[in-house]
Amino acid sequence: MGKENEVKEIPALVKRMTAAASANLYNKQTGLVESGKDKQISYASQVWMLLGGVLTNTEGQKALTK
């Protein structure tokens, strides 16, 4: 399609965004993903972070059982 140059930076961007989400949204003490200034917790956030590769399988399993 000739679009290789337009998307070549996407893998690095995904890696940076995944690392940022892990560092800023995942609470290691609670084992849950928290969002917003009120640190909201929802099943959806846990699932999306697991599916998106932000959480490891072990972290995701723990988060979903909590």
URKATA-V285194 format. One record per residue. N is the residue number from 1. RES is the residue in one letter. SS is DSSP state (h for helix, s for strand, l for the rest). PHI is phi in degrees with one decimal (NA if undefined). BURIAL is 1 if it has 16 or more other ideal C-beta (glycine too) atoms within 10 Angstrom, else 0. Layout:
n res ss phi burial
N RES SS PHI BURIAL
N RES SS PHI BURIAL
//
This chain:
n res ss phi burial
1 M l NA 0
2 G l 74.8 0
3 K l -108.0 0
4 E h -55.2 0
5 N h -66.9 0
6 E h -74.2 0
7 V h -116.4 0
8 K l -63.9 0
9 E l -89.1 0
10 I h -62.4 0
11 P h -57.4 0
12 A h -67.3 0
13 L h -64.9 0
14 V h -60.3 0
15 K h -62.6 0
16 R h -66.4 0
17 M h -67.3 0
18 T h -63.4 0
19 A h -63.9 0
20 A h -65.3 0
21 A h -63.6 1
22 S h -63.2 1
23 A h -70.5 0
24 N h -104.3 0
25 L h -113.2 1
26 Y s -88.7 1
27 N s -94.4 0
28 K l -65.4 0
29 Q l -71.2 0
30 T l -91.5 0
31 G l 75.7 1
32 L s -127.7 1
33 V s -85.1 1
34 E l -120.1 0
35 S s -134.8 0
36 G l 76.7 0
37 K l -65.4 0
38 D l -89.7 0
39 K l 52.6 0
40 Q s -68.0 0
41 I l -123.8 0
42 S l -142.5 0
43 Y h -59.2 0
44 A h -59.3 0
45 S h -61.7 1
46 Q h -63.4 1
47 V h -64.3 0
48 W h -65.0 0
49 M h -70.2 1
50 L h -69.7 1
51 L h -64.1 0
52 G l -81.8 0
53 G l 83.1 0
54 V l -74.3 1
55 L l -95.3 1
56 T l -72.8 0
57 N h -59.9 0
58 T h -65.9 0
59 E h -62.3 1
60 G h -63.6 1
61 Q h -62.4 0
62 K h -64.5 0
63 A h -62.3 1
64 L h -71.6 0
65 T h -83.6 0
66 K l -79.4 0
//
